[in-house]
Amino acid sequence: MQSEAAVRHLASAFAYDEDDTGSRAGEPTLLGAGDVVGQALVRELQARLDQAGVVVEEARLTHLAYAPEIAQVMLRRQQAEAIIAARQKIVHGAVSMVEMALAELSAKKVVELDDERKAAMVQNLMTVLCAESDVQPVINAGTLYTG
């Protein structure tokens, strides 16, 4: 009972991993700081078992997992974080490609673009580069300008 109580107390003292809301940057976590957590567990157990004359030489956590009711929520959170990271990378790459396209068009004097046409081109390129599915081209047979 004392060992289980010590583990429960330890689990509440450390965040599970660095992504947990209770974790602050640089603080040890259950998942990332095995040595620190192990030493804390030895101290916690020793304090509880001293009265019985038990000497704790070593203790460590060998398996960490969320409770089943929490695991599904945490999986969705991890998936959402992965999607956000991927989207950030896609947008960063798309912006770089749009900048490069505009610079090369200007440098090679392929076409002169005013601000409105540049904006339309940026919109079209970003749509194509960031789309999750194939993009269907739309051909403008008229002009951007009215009148």
C-alpha positions as CSV (number, residue, x, y, z in Angstrom):
1,M,0.0,0.0,0.0
2,Q,2.8,2.4,0.9
3,S,4.5,1.7,-2.5
4,E,1.3,2.4,-4.4
5,A,0.7,5.6,-2.4
6,A,4.3,6.7,-3.1
7,V,3.9,6.1,-6.8
8,R,0.6,8.0,-6.9
9,H,2.1,10.9,-5.0
10,L,5.0,11.0,-7.4
11,A,2.8,10.9,-10.4
12,S,0.9,13.9,-9.2
13,A,4.2,15.8,-8.5
14,F,5.5,15.5,-12.1
15,A,3.9,16.2,-15.4
16,Y,3.6,13.1,-17.7
17,D,5.5,14.8,-20.6
18,E,6.6,18.2,-21.7
19,D,3.3,18.7,-23.6
20,D,1.2,18.4,-20.5
21,T,-0.5,21.6,-19.3
22,G,1.1,21.2,-15.9
23,S,4.6,21.1,-17.3
24,R,6.9,24.1,-17.3
25,A,9.9,24.3,-19.7
26,G,13.0,22.7,-18.3
27,E,11.2,20.9,-15.4
28,P,11.6,17.1,-15.2
29,T,8.7,14.9,-16.4
30,L,7.8,11.3,-15.8
31,L,8.4,10.4,-19.4
32,G,11.6,12.5,-20.0
33,A,13.6,12.4,-16.7
34,G,13.8,8.8,-15.6
35,D,16.8,9.3,-13.3
36,V,15.3,12.3,-11.5
37,V,12.0,10.5,-11.2
38,G,13.7,7.4,-9.9
39,Q,15.6,9.3,-7.3
40,A,12.4,11.0,-6.2
41,L,10.7,7.6,-6.0
42,V,13.5,6.2,-3.8
43,R,13.2,9.2,-1.4
44,E,9.4,8.9,-1.3
45,L,9.5,5.2,-0.7
46,Q,12.2,5.5,1.9
47,A,10.3,8.1,3.9
48,R,7.2,5.8,3.9
49,L,9.1,2.6,4.7
50,D,11.6,3.8,7.3
51,Q,9.1,3.0,10.1
52,A,9.1,-0.6,9.0
53,G,12.9,-0.8,8.9
54,V,13.0,-1.4,5.1
55,V,15.9,0.1,3.2
56,V,15.1,1.1,-0.4
57,E,18.2,0.8,-2.6
58,E,16.6,1.3,-6.0
59,A,13.3,2.1,-7.5
60,R,12.2,3.0,-11.0
61,L,9.2,3.2,-13.1
62,T,9.3,0.6,-15.9
63,H,6.0,1.3,-17.6
64,L,4.1,4.6,-18.0
65,A,0.7,4.8,-19.7
66,Y,-2.4,6.9,-19.5
67,A,-5.5,5.3,-18.0
68,P,-7.7,3.9,-20.8
69,E,-10.3,6.7,-20.4
70,I,-7.6,9.3,-20.9
71,A,-5.5,7.6,-23.6
72,Q,-8.0,8.2,-26.4
73,V,-8.2,11.9,-25.6
74,M,-4.4,12.2,-25.4
75,L,-4.1,10.4,-28.8
76,R,-6.5,12.9,-30.4
77,R,-4.4,15.7,-28.9
78,Q,-1.2,14.3,-30.3
79,Q,-2.8,13.9,-33.7
80,A,-4.1,17.5,-33.6
81,E,-0.6,18.7,-32.7
82,A,0.9,16.7,-35.6
83,I,-1.6,18.2,-38.0
84,I,-0.8,21.7,-36.8
85,A,2.9,21.1,-37.2
86,A,2.5,19.7,-40.7
87,R,0.3,22.7,-41.7
88,Q,2.9,25.1,-40.4
89,K,5.5,23.4,-42.5
90,I,3.3,23.4,-45.6
91,V,2.4,27.1,-45.2
92,H,6.1,28.0,-44.6
93,G,7.1,26.1,-47.7
94,A,4.3,27.6,-49.8
95,V,5.1,31.2,-48.8
96,S,8.8,30.5,-49.7
97,M,7.7,29.1,-53.1
98,V,5.4,32.1,-53.8
99,E,8.2,34.5,-52.9
100,M,10.5,32.7,-55.2
101,A,8.0,32.6,-58.1
102,L,7.3,36.4,-57.8
103,A,11.0,37.2,-57.6
104,E,11.9,35.1,-60.6
105,L,9.0,36.4,-62.7
106,S,10.1,39.9,-61.9
107,A,13.9,39.3,-62.4
108,K,13.4,37.5,-65.8
109,K,10.8,40.1,-66.8
110,V,8.4,37.4,-67.8
111,V,5.4,39.5,-66.9
112,E,4.8,42.9,-65.2
113,L,2.4,42.4,-62.3
114,D,0.7,45.3,-60.5
115,D,-0.3,44.8,-56.8
116,E,-3.8,43.5,-57.6
117,R,-2.5,40.9,-60.0
118,K,0.3,39.9,-57.5
119,A,-2.4,39.4,-54.9
120,A,-4.5,37.2,-57.2
121,M,-1.4,35.2,-58.1
122,V,-0.4,34.8,-54.5
123,Q,-4.0,33.7,-53.7
124,N,-4.0,31.1,-56.5
125,L,-0.5,29.8,-55.7
126,M,-1.2,29.5,-52.0
127,T,-4.5,27.7,-52.8
128,V,-2.7,25.2,-55.0
129,L,0.3,24.7,-52.7
130,C,-1.7,24.3,-49.5
131,A,-4.7,22.4,-50.7
132,E,-5.3,18.9,-49.3
133,S,-6.8,17.6,-52.5
134,D,-6.1,18.2,-56.2
135,V,-7.0,21.7,-57.3
136,Q,-9.0,22.3,-60.5
137,P,-7.7,25.2,-62.6
138,V,-10.0,28.1,-63.4
139,I,-9.1,30.0,-66.5
140,N,-9.9,33.7,-66.5
141,A,-10.9,34.7,-70.0
142,G,-11.5,38.3,-69.0
143,T,-9.6,40.8,-67.0
144,L,-9.3,41.5,-63.3
145,Y,-10.3,45.1,-63.9
146,T,-13.8,46.3,-64.5
147,G,-14.5,49.2,-66.7
